[in-house]
Each structure stands twice: as structure tokens, then as C-alpha cells.
Amino acid sequence: MERLDHLEHLDKHLVDELAQVARETVRDELREQTRKQRRTAMLYAASGAVALYAGAALALAVGLALALGLPDWAAALITAAILGAVAYVLRGAARPAASRPTAGQAETVAGQDRVAGAAAPVAAPPSGLGTPYPPVPPVAPGAVGTPEPGAAPRQDDVDPEQPHHRA
């Protein structure tokens, strides 16, 4: 038995040593990757700062060019409107493509919001609370084989093979 206890101690020592080596290897690899990512992030930040100054210089140049033929306040107002339009276009370009309806979807959704019995619109209402009205049932009320809403099902309508609960 002492022999097995001695081997167990060696196994535990080997496992601890392997775990230590693995931790150090992973730590070194993460440190190296972090260093590369930090450098990349600093370069992106510097690029953004330089682009901001370049945009400011461009806006100033546009304002000064407009000020040659217009009053200063009008040139500043036109420059601000141009910058606002560019910001709006960039914001629209930054949105995911899935949230923007295509031309065909926009026409379909626009036509459905006033038609009684049409399927629910693709987009949610501005309130974000879901569909603006309840969904239309797949079968028209009063069709053959369907009971009236609120009426108890007849014995002939109950299928013993189907579950006995309603969705």
C-alpha cells in the first residue's frame, strides 16, 4: 500500500506542475494578445482624433467659403445644416441592414395598416409594445366545422387524437 501512496503523491505533484505550466503559458499568450490589441486601439483612437480635427478644418473651410458671398451668420447656419445632414446619413448607414425594410416591404407594410383582416405589420409600432391590434385568426368565424367564438365545442367537433387544451 505504501507504494501506491507514493505514486499518488507523484501524480498529484505532476498534475500541479502541469497546471502551473498551463496557467503561465495562457497568461503569457493573453498578455501578448492584449499588448497587440492595446496598440491597435491606440492607433484607432489617434486616427479618430485626427479625423475629427480634419472634419473641423473642412467645416471651417466651407464656412469661410460661404462667408465670401453671404453674411457670416448665414454661412455658419448653412455649414451646420450640411454637417447635420452628413451626421444623419452616417447614422442611417450605421444601422443594421435587417432593421431597415426593403422597398417591397415598405409598400406592403404601408398598405396593410388600413386594411381590415390583413396580417399584422412587419414592424412594431413606435411605442414598442408589440402589434397595434390582435392577429387575425387563420379561419374566418362561422366557417364550416368551426364553433362560434365563446361557444362550447360540440361532441362531434372533439377529436380524441388531439390534445384537449386550447392554445
Contact map, one row per residue, 1 for C-alpha under 8 A:
11111000000000000000000000000000000000000000000000000000000000000000000000000000000000000000000000000000000000000000000000000000000000000000000000000000000000000000000
11111100000000000000000000000000000000000000000000000000000000000000000000000000000000000000000000000000000000000000000000000000000000000000000000000000000000000000000
11111110000000000000000000000000000000000000000000000000000000000000000000000000000000000000000000000000000000000000000000000000000000000000000000000000000000000000000
11111111000000000000000000000000000000000000000000000000000000000000000000000000000000000000000000000000000000000000000000000000000000000000000000000000000000000000000
11111111100000000000000000000000000000000000000000000000000000000000000000000000000000000000000000000000000000000000000000000000000000000000000000000000000000000000000
01111111110000000000000000000000000000000000000000000000000000000000000000000000000000000000000000000000000000000000000000000000000000000000000000000000000000000000000
00111111111000000000000000000000000000000000000000000000000000000000000000000000000000000000000000000000000000000000000000000000000000000000000000000000000000000000000
00011111111100000000000000000000000000000000000000000000000000000000000000000000000000000000000000000000000000000000000000000000000000000000000000000000000000000000000
00001111111110000000000000000000000000000000000000000000000000000000000000000000000000000000000000000000000000000000000000000000000000000000000000000000000000000000000
00000111111111000000000000000000000000000000000000000000000000000000000000000000000000000000000000000000000000000000000000000000000000000000000000000000000000000000000
00000011111111100000000000000000000000000000000000000000000000000000000000000000000000000000000000000000000000000000000000000000000000000000000000000000000000000000000
00000001111111110000000000000000000000000000000000000000000000000000000000000000000000000000000000000000000000000000000000000000000000000000000000000000000000000000000
00000000111111111000000000000000000000000000000000000000000000000000000000000000000000000000000000000000000000000000000000000000000000000000000000000000000000000000000
00000000011111111100000000000000000000000000000000000000000000000000000000000000000000000000000000000000000000000000000000000000000000000000000000000000000000000000000
00000000001111111110000000000000000000000000000000000000000000000000000000000000000000000000000000000000000000000000000000000000000000000000000000000000000000000000000
00000000000111111111000000000000000000000000000000000000000000000000000000000000000000000000000000000000000000000000000000000000000000000000000000000000000000000000000
00000000000011111111100000000000000000000000000000000000000000000000000000000000000000000000000000000000000000000000000000000000000000000000000000000000000000000000000
00000000000001111111110000000000000000000000000000000000000000000000000000000000000000000000000000000000000000000000000000000000000000000000000000000000000000000000000
00000000000000111111111000000000000000000000000000000000000000000000000000000000000000000000000000000000000000000000000000000000000000000000000000000000000000000000000
00000000000000011111111100000000000000000000000000000000000000000000000000000000000000000000000000000000000000000000000000000000000000000000000000000000000000000000000
00000000000000001111111110000000000000000000000000000000000000000000000000000000000000000000000000000000000000000000000000000000000000000000000000000000000000000000000
00000000000000000111111111000000000000000000000000000000000000000000000000000000000000000000000000000000000000000000000000000000000000000000000000000000000000000000000
00000000000000000011111111100000000000000000000000000000000000000000000000000000000000000000000000000000000000000000000000000000000000000000000000000000000000000000000
00000000000000000001111111110000000000000000000000000000000000000000000000000000000000000000000000000000000000000000000000000000000000000000000000000000000000000000000
00000000000000000000111111111000000000000000000000000000000000000000000000000000000000000000000000000000000000000000000000000000000000000000000000000000000000000000000
00000000000000000000011111111100000000000000000000000000000000000000000000000000000000000000000000000000000000000000000000000000000000000000000000000000000000000000000
00000000000000000000001111111110000000000000000000000000000000000000000000000000000000000000000000000000000000000000000000000000000000000000000000000000000000000000000
00000000000000000000000111111111000000000000000000000000000000000000000000000000000000000000000000000000000000000000000000000000000000000000000000000000000000000000000
00000000000000000000000011111111100000000000000000000000000000000000000000000000000000000000000000000000000000000000000000000000000000000000000000000000000000000000000
00000000000000000000000001111111110000000000000000000000000000000000000000000000000000000000000000000000000000000000000000000000000000000000000000000000000000000000000
00000000000000000000000000111111111000000000000000000000000000000000000000000000000000000000000000000000000000000000000000000000000000000000000000000000000000000000000
00000000000000000000000000011111111100000000000000000000000000000000000000000000000000000000000000000000000000000000000000000000000000000000000000000000000000000000000
00000000000000000000000000001111111110000000000000000000000000000000000000000000000000000000000000000000000000000000000000000000000000000000000000000000000000000000000
00000000000000000000000000000111111111000000000000000000000000000000000000000000000000000000000000000000000000000000000000000000000000000000000000000000000000000000000
00000000000000000000000000000011111111100000000000000000000000000000000000000000000000000000000000000000000000000000000000000000000000000000000000000000000000000000000
00000000000000000000000000000001111111110000000000000000000000000000000000000000000000000000000000000000000000000000000000000000000000000000000000000000000000000000000
00000000000000000000000000000000111111111000000000000000000000000000000000000000000000000000000000000000000000000000000000000000000000000000000000000000000000000000000
00000000000000000000000000000000011111111100000000000000000000000000000000000000000000000000000000000000000000000000000000000000000000000000000000000000000000000000000
00000000000000000000000000000000001111111110000000000000000000000000000000000000000000000000000000000000000000000000000000000000000000000000000000000000000000000000000
00000000000000000000000000000000000111111111000000000000000000000000000000000000000000000000000000000000000000000000000000000000000000000000000000000000000000000000000
00000000000000000000000000000000000011111111100000000000000000000000000000000000000000000000000000000000000000000000000000000000000000000000000000000000000000000000000
00000000000000000000000000000000000001111111110000000000000000000000000000000000000000000000000000000000000000000000000000000000000000000000000000000000000000000000000
00000000000000000000000000000000000000111111111000000000000000000000000000000000000000000000000000000000000000000000000000000000000000000000000000000000000000000000000
00000000000000000000000000000000000000011111111100000000000000000000000000000000000000000000000000000000000000000000000000000000000000000000000000000000000000000000000
00000000000000000000000000000000000000001111111110000000000000000000000000000000000000000000000000000000000000000000000000000000000000000000000000000000000000000000000
00000000000000000000000000000000000000000111111111000000000000000000000000000000000000000000000000000000000000000000000000000000000000000000000000000000000000000000000
00000000000000000000000000000000000000000011111111100000000000000000000000000000000000000000000000000000000000000000000000000000000000000000000000000000000000000000000
00000000000000000000000000000000000000000001111111110000000000000000000000000000000000000000000000000000000000000000000000000000000000000000000000000000000000000000000
00000000000000000000000000000000000000000000111111111000000000000000000000000000000000000000000000000000000000000000000000000000000000000000000000000000000000000000000
00000000000000000000000000000000000000000000011111111100000000000000000000000000000000000000000000000000000000000000000000000000000000000000000000000000000000000000000
00000000000000000000000000000000000000000000001111111110000000000000000000000000000000000000000000000000000000000000000000000000000000000000000000000000000000000000000
00000000000000000000000000000000000000000000000111111111000000000000000000000000000000000000000000000000000000000000000000000000000000000000000000000000000000000000000
00000000000000000000000000000000000000000000000011111111100000000000000000000000000000000000000000000000000000000000000000000000000000000000000000000000000000000000000
00000000000000000000000000000000000000000000000001111111110000000000000000000000000000000000000000000000000000000000000000000000000000000000000000000000000000000000000
00000000000000000000000000000000000000000000000000111111111000000000000000000000000000000000000000000000000000000000000000000000000000000000000000000000000000000000000
00000000000000000000000000000000000000000000000000011111111100000000000000000000000000000000000000000000000000000000000000000000000000000000000000000000000000000000000
00000000000000000000000000000000000000000000000000001111111110000000000000000000000000000000000000000000000000000000000000000000000000000000000000000000000000000000000
00000000000000000000000000000000000000000000000000000111111111000000000000000000000000000000000000000000000000000000000000000000000000000000000000000000000000000000000
00000000000000000000000000000000000000000000000000000011111111100000000000000010001000000000000000000000000000000000000000000000000000000000000000000000000000000000000
00000000000000000000000000000000000000000000000000000001111111110000000000000000000000000000000000000000000000000000000000000000000000000000000000000000000000000000000
00000000000000000000000000000000000000000000000000000000111111111000000000000000000000000000000000000000000000000000000000000000000000000000000000000000000000000000000
00000000000000000000000000000000000000000000000000000000011111111100000000000010000000000000000000000000000000000000000000000000000000000000000000000000000000000000000
00000000000000000000000000000000000000000000000000000000001111111110000000110110000000000000000000000000000000000000000000000000000000000000000000000000000000000000000
00000000000000000000000000000000000000000000000000000000000111111111000000100000000000000000000000000000000000000000000000000000000000000000000000000000000000000000000
00000000000000000000000000000000000000000000000000000000000011111111100000000000000000000000000000000000000000000000000000000000000000000000000000000000000000000000000
00000000000000000000000000000000000000000000000000000000000001111111110000100000000000000000000000000000000000000000000000000000000000000000000000000000000000000000000
00000000000000000000000000000000000000000000000000000000000000111111111101100000000000000000000000000000000000000000000000000000000000000000000000000000000000000000000
00000000000000000000000000000000000000000000000000000000000000011111111000000000000000000000000000000000000000000000000000000000000000000000000000000000000000000000000
00000000000000000000000000000000000000000000000000000000000000001111111000000000000000000000000000000000000000000000000000000000000000000000000000000000000000000000000
00000000000000000000000000000000000000000000000000000000000000000111111101100000000000000000000000000000000000000000000000000000000000000000000000000000000000000000000
00000000000000000000000000000000000000000000000000000000000000000011111111100000000000000000000000000000000000000000000000000000000000000000000000000000000000000000000
00000000000000000000000000000000000000000000000000000000000000000010011111110000000000000000000000000000000000000000000000000000000000000000000000000000000000000000000
00000000000000000000000000000000000000000000000000000000000000000000001111111000000000000000000000000000000000000000000000000000000000000000000000000000000000000000000
00000000000000000000000000000000000000000000000000000000000000000010011111111100000000000000000000000000000000000000000000000000000000000000000000000000000000000000000
00000000000000000000000000000000000000000000000000000000000000110110011111111110000000000000000000000000000000000000000000000000000000000000000000000000000000000000000
00000000000000000000000000000000000000000000000000000000000000100000000111111111000000000000000000000000000000000000000000000000000000000000000000000000000000000000000
00000000000000000000000000000000000000000000000000000000000000000000000011111111100000000000000000000000000000000000000000000000000000000000000000000000000000000000000
00000000000000000000000000000000000000000000000000000000000000100000000001111111110000000000000000000000000000000000000000000000000000000000000000000000000000000000000
00000000000000000000000000000000000000000000000000000000001001100000000000111111111000000000000000000000000000000000000000000000000000000000000000000000000000000000000
00000000000000000000000000000000000000000000000000000000000000000000000000011111111100000000000000000000000000000000000000000000000000000000000000000000000000000000000
00000000000000000000000000000000000000000000000000000000000000000000000000001111111110000000000000000000000000000000000000000000000000000000000000000000000000000000000
00000000000000000000000000000000000000000000000000000000000000000000000000000111111111000000000000000000000000000000000000000000000000000000000000000000000000000000000
00000000000000000000000000000000000000000000000000000000001000000000000000000011111111100000000000000000000000000000000000000000000000000000000000000000000000000000000
00000000000000000000000000000000000000000000000000000000000000000000000000000001111111110000000000000000000000000000000000000000000000000000000000000000000000000000000
00000000000000000000000000000000000000000000000000000000000000000000000000000000111111111000000000000000000000000000000000000000000000000000000000000000000000000000000
00000000000000000000000000000000000000000000000000000000000000000000000000000000011111111100000000000000000000000000000000000000000000000000000000000000000000000000000
00000000000000000000000000000000000000000000000000000000000000000000000000000000001111111110000000000000000000000000000000000000000000000000000000000000000000000000000
00000000000000000000000000000000000000000000000000000000000000000000000000000000000111111111000000000000000000000000000000000000000000000000000000000000000000000000000
00000000000000000000000000000000000000000000000000000000000000000000000000000000000011111111100000000000000000000000000000000000000000000000000000000000000000000000000
00000000000000000000000000000000000000000000000000000000000000000000000000000000000001111111110000000000000000000000000000000000000000000000000000000000000000000000000
00000000000000000000000000000000000000000000000000000000000000000000000000000000000000111111111000000000000000000000000000000000000000000000000000000000000000000000000
00000000000000000000000000000000000000000000000000000000000000000000000000000000000000011111111000000000000000000000000000000000000000000000000000000000000000000000000
00000000000000000000000000000000000000000000000000000000000000000000000000000000000000001111111100000000000000000000000000000000000000000000000000000000000000000000000
00000000000000000000000000000000000000000000000000000000000000000000000000000000000000000111111100000000000000000000000000000000000000000000000000000000000000000000000
00000000000000000000000000000000000000000000000000000000000000000000000000000000000000000011111110110000000000000000000000000000000000000000000000000000000000000000000
00000000000000000000000000000000000000000000000000000000000000000000000000000000000000000000111111110000000000000000000000000000000000000000000000000000000000000000000
00000000000000000000000000000000000000000000000000000000000000000000000000000000000000000000001111110000000000000000000000000000000000000000000000000000000000000000000
00000000000000000000000000000000000000000000000000000000000000000000000000000000000000000000000111111000000000000000000000000000000000000000000000000000000000000000000
00000000000000000000000000000000000000000000000000000000000000000000000000000000000000000000001111111000000000000000000000000000000000000000000000000000000000000000000
00000000000000000000000000000000000000000000000000000000000000000000000000000000000000000000001111111100000000000000000000000000000000000000000000000000000000000000000
00000000000000000000000000000000000000000000000000000000000000000000000000000000000000000000000001111111110000000000000000000000000000000000000000000000000000000000000
00000000000000000000000000000000000000000000000000000000000000000000000000000000000000000000000000011111110000000000000000000000000000000000000000000000000000000000000
00000000000000000000000000000000000000000000000000000000000000000000000000000000000000000000000000001111111000000000000000000000000000000000000000000000000000000000000
00000000000000000000000000000000000000000000000000000000000000000000000000000000000000000000000000001111111100000000000000000000000000000000000000000000000000000000000
00000000000000000000000000000000000000000000000000000000000000000000000000000000000000000000000000001111111110000000000000000000000000000000000000000000000000000000000
00000000000000000000000000000000000000000000000000000000000000000000000000000000000000000000000000001111111111000000000000000000000000000000000000000000000000000000000
00000000000000000000000000000000000000000000000000000000000000000000000000000000000000000000000000000011111111100000000000000000000000000000000000000000000000000000000
00000000000000000000000000000000000000000000000000000000000000000000000000000000000000000000000000000001111111110000000000000000000000000000000000000000000000000000000
00000000000000000000000000000000000000000000000000000000000000000000000000000000000000000000000000000000111111111000000011100000000000000000000000000000000000000000000
00000000000000000000000000000000000000000000000000000000000000000000000000000000000000000000000000000000011111111000000000000000000000000000000000000000000000000000000
00000000000000000000000000000000000000000000000000000000000000000000000000000000000000000000000000000000001111111110000000000000000000000000000000000000000000000000000
00000000000000000000000000000000000000000000000000000000000000000000000000000000000000000000000000000000000111111110011110000000000000000000000000000000000000000000000
00000000000000000000000000000000000000000000000000000000000000000000000000000000000000000000000000000000000011111110000010000000000000000000000000000000000000000000000
00000000000000000000000000000000000000000000000000000000000000000000000000000000000000000000000000000000000000111111000000000000000000000000000000000000000000000000000
00000000000000000000000000000000000000000000000000000000000000000000000000000000000000000000000000000000000000111111110000000000000000000000000000000000000000000000000
00000000000000000000000000000000000000000000000000000000000000000000000000000000000000000000000000000000000000000111110000000000000000000000000000000000000000000000000
00000000000000000000000000000000000000000000000000000000000000000000000000000000000000000000000000000000000000000011111000000000000000010000000000000000000000000000000
00000000000000000000000000000000000000000000000000000000000000000000000000000000000000000000000000000000000000010011111100000000000000010000000000000000000000000000000
00000000000000000000000000000000000000000000000000000000000000000000000000000000000000000000000000000000000000010000111110000000000000110000000000000000000000000000000
00000000000000000000000000000000000000000000000000000000000000000000000000000000000000000000000000000000000000010000011111000000001011110000000000000000000000000000000
00000000000000000000000000000000000000000000000000000000000000000000000000000000000000000000000000000000000010011000001111110000001000000000000000000000000000000000000
00000000000000000000000000000000000000000000000000000000000000000000000000000000000000000000000000000000000010000000000111110000000000000000000000000000000000000000000
00000000000000000000000000000000000000000000000000000000000000000000000000000000000000000000000000000000000010000000000011111000000000000000000000000000000000000000000
00000000000000000000000000000000000000000000000000000000000000000000000000000000000000000000000000000000000000000000000011111111111100000000000000000000000000000000000
00000000000000000000000000000000000000000000000000000000000000000000000000000000000000000000000000000000000000000000000000111111111100000000000000000000000000000000000
00000000000000000000000000000000000000000000000000000000000000000000000000000000000000000000000000000000000000000000000000011111000000000000000000000000000000000000000
00000000000000000000000000000000000000000000000000000000000000000000000000000000000000000000000000000000000000000000000000011111110000000000000000000000000000000000000
00000000000000000000000000000000000000000000000000000000000000000000000000000000000000000000000000000000000000000000000000011111110000000000000000000000000000000000000
00000000000000000000000000000000000000000000000000000000000000000000000000000000000000000000000000000000000000000000000000011011111100000000000000000000000000000000000
00000000000000000000000000000000000000000000000000000000000000000000000000000000000000000000000000000000000000000000000000011011111100000000000000000000000000000000000
00000000000000000000000000000000000000000000000000000000000000000000000000000000000000000000000000000000000000000000000110011000111111000000000000000000000000000000000
00000000000000000000000000000000000000000000000000000000000000000000000000000000000000000000000000000000000000000000000000011000111111000000000000000000000000000000000
00000000000000000000000000000000000000000000000000000000000000000000000000000000000000000000000000000000000000000000000100000000001111100000000000000000000000000000000
00000000000000000000000000000000000000000000000000000000000000000000000000000000000000000000000000000000000000000000000100000000001111110000000000000000000000000000000
00000000000000000000000000000000000000000000000000000000000000000000000000000000000000000000000000000000000000000000001100000000000011111000000000000000000000000000000
00000000000000000000000000000000000000000000000000000000000000000000000000000000000000000000000000000000000000000000111100000000000001111100000000000000000000000000000
00000000000000000000000000000000000000000000000000000000000000000000000000000000000000000000000000000000000000000000000000000000000000111111000000000000000000000000000
00000000000000000000000000000000000000000000000000000000000000000000000000000000000000000000000000000000000000000000000000000000000000011111000000000000000000000000000
00000000000000000000000000000000000000000000000000000000000000000000000000000000000000000000000000000000000000000000000000000000000000001111101000000000000000000000000
00000000000000000000000000000000000000000000000000000000000000000000000000000000000000000000000000000000000000000000000000000000000000001111111000000000000000000000000
00000000000000000000000000000000000000000000000000000000000000000000000000000000000000000000000000000000000000000000000000000000000000000011111001111000000000000000000
00000000000000000000000000000000000000000000000000000000000000000000000000000000000000000000000000000000000000000000000000000000000000000001111101110000000000000000000
00000000000000000000000000000000000000000000000000000000000000000000000000000000000000000000000000000000000000000000000000000000000000000011111111000000000000000000000
00000000000000000000000000000000000000000000000000000000000000000000000000000000000000000000000000000000000000000000000000000000000000000000011111000000000000000000000
00000000000000000000000000000000000000000000000000000000000000000000000000000000000000000000000000000000000000000000000000000000000000000000001111100000000010000000000
00000000000000000000000000000000000000000000000000000000000000000000000000000000000000000000000000000000000000000000000000000000000000000000111111110000000000000000000
00000000000000000000000000000000000000000000000000000000000000000000000000000000000000000000000000000000000000000000000000000000000000000000110011111011110000000000000
00000000000000000000000000000000000000000000000000000000000000000000000000000000000000000000000000000000000000000000000000000000000000000000110001111110000000000000000
00000000000000000000000000000000000000000000000000000000000000000000000000000000000000000000000000000000000000000000000000000000000000000000100000111110000000000000000
00000000000000000000000000000000000000000000000000000000000000000000000000000000000000000000000000000000000000000000000000000000000000000000000000011111000000000000000
00000000000000000000000000000000000000000000000000000000000000000000000000000000000000000000000000000000000000000000000000000000000000000000000000111111100000000000000
00000000000000000000000000000000000000000000000000000000000000000000000000000000000000000000000000000000000000000000000000000000000000000000000000100111110000000000000
00000000000000000000000000000000000000000000000000000000000000000000000000000000000000000000000000000000000000000000000000000000000000000000000000100011111011000000000
00000000000000000000000000000000000000000000000000000000000000000000000000000000000000000000000000000000000000000000000000000000000000000000000000100001111111000000000
00000000000000000000000000000000000000000000000000000000000000000000000000000000000000000000000000000000000000000000000000000000000000000000000000000000111111000000000
00000000000000000000000000000000000000000000000000000000000000000000000000000000000000000000000000000000000000000000000000000000000000000000000000000000011111100000000
00000000000000000000000000000000000000000000000000000000000000000000000000000000000000000000000000000000000000000000000000000000000000000000000010000000111111100000000
00000000000000000000000000000000000000000000000000000000000000000000000000000000000000000000000000000000000000000000000000000000000000000000000000000000111111110000000
00000000000000000000000000000000000000000000000000000000000000000000000000000000000000000000000000000000000000000000000000000000000000000000000000000000000111111100000
00000000000000000000000000000000000000000000000000000000000000000000000000000000000000000000000000000000000000000000000000000000000000000000000000000000000001111110000
00000000000000000000000000000000000000000000000000000000000000000000000000000000000000000000000000000000000000000000000000000000000000000000000000000000000000111110000
00000000000000000000000000000000000000000000000000000000000000000000000000000000000000000000000000000000000000000000000000000000000000000000000000000000000000111111000
00000000000000000000000000000000000000000000000000000000000000000000000000000000000000000000000000000000000000000000000000000000000000000000000000000000000000011111100
00000000000000000000000000000000000000000000000000000000000000000000000000000000000000000000000000000000000000000000000000000000000000000000000000000000000000000111110
00000000000000000000000000000000000000000000000000000000000000000000000000000000000000000000000000000000000000000000000000000000000000000000000000000000000000000011111
00000000000000000000000000000000000000000000000000000000000000000000000000000000000000000000000000000000000000000000000000000000000000000000000000000000000000000001111
00000000000000000000000000000000000000000000000000000000000000000000000000000000000000000000000000000000000000000000000000000000000000000000000000000000000000000000111
